[in-house]
């Protein structure tokens, strides 16, 4: 069930981003595009201010909860997409040599 949710959130979020970007092009989808843009803006700014993180994405948050339940503990950078090698739970267990990059200079 969790693996299916992981794939669902990846597909849904990708389609939502593409629709937010290109949905205005077709006259029939402009009203839906406006609604999804308003919902996205609400998540980023209103919910983001409430959570203390402007740019907060509810869809990403839910997706990260599913991924953590699957044992995938990669962190999104600024609440963005997970690392490409782990998309759709292609590798559910971290590799022994994989580590978070250090932000400190040597």
VEXRO-991111 format. One record per residue: y, z, x of N, C-alpha, C in turn; residue in three letters. Coordinates in nm, 4 decimals, m for minus. Layout:
N
PT,Y,Z,X,Y,Z,X,Y,Z,X,ala;
...
***
This chain:
106
PT,m0.1198,0.0000,0.0820,0.0000,0.0000,0.0000,0.1259,0.0000,0.0862,unk;
PT,0.1274,0.0856,0.1893,0.2451,0.0924,0.2756,0.2652,m0.0370,0.3540,unk;
PT,0.1560,m0.0979,0.3977,0.1676,m0.2252,0.4704,0.2271,m0.3326,0.3798,unk;
PT,0.1872,m0.3329,0.2526,0.2429,m0.4292,0.1571,0.3919,m0.4019,0.1338,unk;
PT,0.4293,m0.2739,0.1249,0.5713,m0.2394,0.1100,0.6515,m0.2808,0.2321,unk;
PT,0.5939,m0.2663,0.3493,0.6612,m0.3073,0.4716,0.6925,m0.4562,0.4677,unk;
PT,0.5943,m0.5364,0.4299,0.6143,m0.6810,0.4202,0.7134,m0.7135,0.3091,unk;
PT,0.7034,m0.6431,0.1943,0.7965,m0.6658,0.0839,0.9404,m0.6416,0.1275,unk;
PT,0.9657,m0.5273,0.1925,1.1025,m0.4966,0.2336,1.1547,m0.5974,0.3348,unk;
PT,1.0689,m0.6417,0.4265,1.1120,m0.7429,0.5223,1.1521,m0.8714,0.4500,unk;
PT,1.0681,m0.9173,0.3580,1.0967,m1.0410,0.2846,1.2187,m1.0242,0.1936,unk;
PT,1.2229,m0.9128,0.1190,1.3341,m0.8901,0.0264,1.4670,m0.8839,0.1004,unk;
PT,1.4720,m0.8095,0.2102,1.5963,m0.7943,0.2839,1.6406,m0.9275,0.3445,unk;
PT,1.5459,m1.0054,0.3940,1.5786,m1.1370,0.4489,1.6362,m1.2278,0.3418,unk;
PT,1.5726,m1.2301,0.2248,1.6213,m1.3134,0.1144,1.7584,m1.2657,0.0681,unk;
PT,1.7784,m1.1349,0.0604,1.9080,m1.0807,0.0187,2.0184,m1.1202,0.1167,unk;
PT,1.9921,m1.1095,0.2460,2.0926,m1.1483,0.3466,2.1249,m1.2970,0.3349,unk;
PT,2.0226,m1.3791,0.3205,2.0453,m1.5230,0.3059,2.1220,m1.5544,0.1770,unk;
PT,2.0873,m1.4856,0.0680,2.1581,m1.5090,m0.0579,2.3025,m1.4613,m0.0492,unk;
PT,2.3262,m1.3475,0.0151,2.4638,m1.3002,0.0336,2.5451,m1.4002,0.1152,unk;
PT,2.4804,m1.4664,0.2086,2.5496,m1.5613,0.2956,2.5735,m1.6961,0.2279,unk;
PT,2.4749,m1.7458,0.1567,2.4829,m1.8819,0.1045,2.4845,m1.8933,m0.0474,unk;
PT,2.4782,m1.7841,m0.1200,2.4699,m1.7893,m0.2654,2.5935,m1.8435,m0.3338,unk;
PT,2.7062,m1.8414,m0.2663,2.8306,m1.8912,m0.3258,2.8335,m2.0439,m0.3338,unk;
PT,2.7474,m2.1109,m0.2600,2.7529,m2.2571,m0.2511,2.7253,m2.3226,m0.3866,unk;
PT,2.6257,m2.2731,m0.4599,2.5885,m2.3336,m0.5871,2.6612,m2.2640,m0.7008,unk;
PT,2.7220,m2.3412,m0.7860,2.8038,m2.2864,m0.8944,2.7233,m2.1931,m0.9853,unk;
PT,2.5969,m2.2256,m1.0102,2.5142,m2.1446,m1.0996,2.4816,m2.0068,m1.0426,unk;
PT,2.4857,m1.9904,m0.9115,2.4482,m1.8618,m0.8509,2.5686,m1.7791,m0.8081,unk;
PT,2.6889,m1.8284,m0.8300,2.8079,m1.7564,m0.7829,2.8243,m1.6197,m0.8464,unk;
PT,2.7931,m1.6055,m0.9742,2.8063,m1.4743,m1.0393,2.7061,m1.3748,m0.9805,unk;
PT,2.5801,m1.4196,m0.9601,2.4790,m1.3330,m0.8983,2.5178,m1.2989,m0.7549,unk;
PT,2.5734,m1.3977,m0.6850,2.6168,m1.3733,m0.5477,2.7268,m1.2675,m0.5431,unk;
PT,2.8200,m1.2759,m0.6355,2.9268,m1.1754,m0.6421,2.8685,m1.0369,m0.6665,unk;
PT,2.7690,m1.0266,m0.7555,2.7087,m0.8965,m0.7844,2.6343,m0.8411,m0.6621,unk;
PT,2.5617,m0.9261,m0.5912,2.4899,m0.8764,m0.4732,2.5868,m0.8405,m0.3610,unk;
PT,2.6968,m0.9145,m0.3494,2.7974,m0.8799,m0.2490,2.8651,m0.7473,m0.2817,unk;
PT,2.8924,m0.7246,m0.4110,2.9518,m0.5961,m0.4515,2.8541,m0.4810,m0.4276,unk;
PT,2.7262,m0.5019,m0.4581,2.6258,m0.3980,m0.4331,2.6115,m0.3707,m0.2837,unk;
PT,2.6145,m0.4751,m0.2024,2.6068,m0.4589,m0.0572,2.7293,m0.3835,m0.0057,unk;
PT,2.8469,m0.4215,m0.0542,2.9702,m0.3528,m0.0131,2.9681,m0.2068,m0.0550,unk;
PT,2.9178,m0.1799,m0.1756,2.9062,m0.0414,m0.2221,2.8151,0.0386,m0.1282,unk;
PT,2.7020,m0.0215,m0.0906,2.6102,0.0464,m0.0001,2.6763,0.0703,0.1357,unk;
PT,2.7408,m0.0309,0.1906,2.8008,m0.0198,0.3232,2.9138,0.0812,0.3284,unk;
PT,3.0046,0.0751,0.2298,3.1279,0.1532,0.2403,3.1252,0.2842,0.1610,unk;
PT,3.0820,0.2803,0.0359,3.0824,0.4028,m0.0457,2.9660,0.4926,m0.0049,unk;
PT,2.8446,0.4393,m0.0111,2.7290,0.5196,0.0290,2.7354,0.5510,0.1781,unk;
PT,2.7888,0.4569,0.2563,2.8035,0.4792,0.3994,2.8982,0.5945,0.4295,unk;
PT,3.0094,0.6024,0.3571,3.1026,0.7135,0.3761,3.0377,0.8447,0.3333,unk;
PT,2.9599,0.8400,0.2271,2.8914,0.9599,0.1778,2.7861,1.0068,0.2772,unk;
PT,2.7135,0.9107,0.3397,2.6095,0.9447,0.4366,2.6665,0.9688,0.5766,unk;
PT,2.7939,0.9366,0.5968,2.8555,0.9544,0.7277,2.8266,0.8403,0.8236,unk;
PT,2.7910,0.7242,0.7704,2.7561,0.6089,0.8536,2.8029,0.4814,0.7831,unk;
PT,2.9246,0.4377,0.8124,2.9743,0.3139,0.7515,2.8812,0.2006,0.7953,unk;
PT,2.8418,0.1184,0.7001,2.7454,0.0127,0.7272,2.6045,0.0529,0.6870,unk;
PT,2.5931,0.1687,0.6193,2.4626,0.2169,0.5725,2.4017,0.1146,0.4777,unk;
PT,2.2743,0.0849,0.4974,2.2040,m0.0093,0.4104,2.0879,0.0638,0.3442,unk;
PT,2.0920,0.0738,0.2139,1.9880,0.1420,0.1383,1.8525,0.0743,0.1584,unk;
PT,1.8516,m0.0580,0.1585,1.7269,m0.1325,0.1767,1.6664,m0.1033,0.3143,unk;
PT,1.7484,m0.1008,0.4175,1.6990,m0.0700,0.5515,1.6482,0.0727,0.5596,unk;
PT,1.7181,0.1644,0.4938,1.6760,0.3044,0.4950,1.5372,0.3189,0.4324,unk;
PT,1.5156,0.2573,0.3161,1.3848,0.2639,0.2515,1.2778,0.1987,0.3386,unk;
PT,1.3124,0.0842,0.3994,1.2180,0.0144,0.4854,1.1806,0.1018,0.6051,unk;
PT,1.2772,0.1691,0.6645,1.2490,0.2562,0.7790,1.1607,0.3749,0.7375,unk;
PT,1.1774,0.4260,0.6155,1.0909,0.5347,0.5670,0.9462,0.4864,0.5575,unk;
PT,0.9269,0.3655,0.5070,0.7925,0.3081,0.4969,0.7343,0.2890,0.6364,unk;
PT,0.8141,0.2362,0.7287,0.7656,0.2117,0.8648,0.7290,0.3419,0.9356,unk;
PT,0.8092,0.4478,0.9164,0.7747,0.5773,0.9766,0.6440,0.6305,0.9184,unk;
PT,0.6215,0.6113,0.7873,0.4965,0.6549,0.7254,0.3774,0.5770,0.7810,unk;
PT,0.4021,0.4542,0.8268,0.2974,0.3735,0.8898,0.2764,0.4115,1.0357,unk;
PT,0.3617,0.4991,1.0874,0.3493,0.5396,1.2273,0.4328,0.4558,1.3223,unk;
PT,0.5208,0.3743,1.2686,0.6097,0.2917,1.3505,0.7417,0.3670,1.3610,unk;
PT,0.7771,0.4057,1.4818,0.8944,0.4915,1.4983,1.0067,0.4249,1.5758,unk;
PT,1.0171,0.2927,1.5675,1.1315,0.2299,1.6321,1.2551,0.2535,1.5465,unk;
PT,1.3661,0.2725,1.6134,1.4900,0.3011,1.5425,1.5701,0.1732,1.5295,unk;
PT,1.6300,0.1498,1.4130,1.7172,0.0341,1.4018,1.8456,0.0593,1.4805,unk;
PT,1.9011,m0.0439,1.5368,2.0290,m0.0330,1.6061,2.1377,m0.0460,1.4999,unk;
PT,2.2141,0.0592,1.4783,2.3189,0.0626,1.3773,2.2646,0.0269,1.2392,unk;
PT,2.1467,0.0794,1.2067,2.0853,0.0574,1.0762,2.0596,m0.0905,1.0506,unk;
PT,2.0211,m0.1629,1.1542,1.9911,m0.3045,1.1379,1.8405,m0.3265,1.1477,unk;
PT,1.7993,m0.4487,1.1697,1.6582,m0.4861,1.1689,1.5797,m0.4164,1.2784,unk;
PT,1.4509,m0.3910,1.2541,1.3639,m0.3371,1.3599,1.3369,m0.4438,1.4660,unk;
PT,1.2756,m0.4036,1.5744,1.2488,m0.4979,1.6823,1.1595,m0.6115,1.6322,unk;
PT,1.1859,m0.7339,1.6761,1.1111,m0.8495,1.6249,0.9610,m0.8393,1.6454,unk;
PT,0.9156,m0.7724,1.7513,0.7719,m0.7643,1.7756,0.7006,m0.6760,1.6748,unk;
PT,0.7756,m0.5985,1.5985,0.7131,m0.5079,1.5032,0.7381,m0.5464,1.3576,unk;
PT,0.8020,m0.6584,1.3348,0.8336,m0.7021,1.1993,0.7042,m0.7206,1.1208,unk;
PT,0.7030,m0.6738,0.9986,0.5890,m0.6866,0.9071,0.4635,m0.6189,0.9603,unk;
PT,0.4814,m0.5169,1.0434,0.3714,m0.4352,1.0952,0.2671,m0.5193,1.1683,unk;
PT,0.3132,m0.6156,1.2478,0.2188,m0.6962,1.3240,0.1510,m0.6127,1.4316,unk;
PT,0.2250,m0.5138,1.4850,0.1677,m0.4166,1.5779,0.2057,m0.2796,1.5253,unk;
PT,0.1143,m0.2152,1.4596,0.1466,m0.0879,1.3964,0.1507,0.0281,1.4946,unk;
PT,0.0826,0.0158,1.6091,0.0844,0.1231,1.7080,0.1714,0.0811,1.8250,unk;
PT,0.2592,0.1705,1.8734,0.3420,0.1334,1.9879,0.2559,0.1113,2.1119,unk;
PT,0.2982,0.0185,2.1928,0.2282,m0.0061,2.3181,0.2564,0.1087,2.4142,unk;
PT,0.1606,0.1413,2.5029,0.1807,0.2543,2.5937,0.3001,0.2374,2.6865,unk;
PT,0.3336,0.1141,2.7225,0.4435,0.0927,2.8151,0.5773,0.0706,2.7457,unk;
PT,0.5804,0.0677,2.6102,0.7069,0.0428,2.5405,0.7863,0.1722,2.5322,unk;
PT,0.9123,0.1628,2.5658,1.0022,0.2777,2.5614,1.1373,0.2327,2.5123,unk;
PT,1.2111,0.3262,2.4563,1.3476,0.2969,2.4146,1.4312,0.2680,2.5405,unk;
PT,1.5162,0.1657,2.5375,1.6002,0.1414,2.6537,1.6997,0.2550,2.6740,unk;
PT,1.7216,0.2882,2.7976,1.8137,0.3957,2.8304,1.9559,0.3432,2.8310,unk;
PT,2.0472,0.4197,2.7750,2.1879,0.3800,2.7745,2.2610,0.4320,2.8977,unk;
PT,2.1959,0.5171,2.9751,2.2578,0.5712,3.0947,2.2422,0.4732,3.2111,unk;
PT,2.3439,0.4640,3.2913,2.3330,0.3780,3.4094,2.2657,0.4550,3.5215,unk;
PT,2.1970,0.3840,3.6078,2.1192,0.4481,3.7142,2.2058,0.5046,3.8231,unk;
***
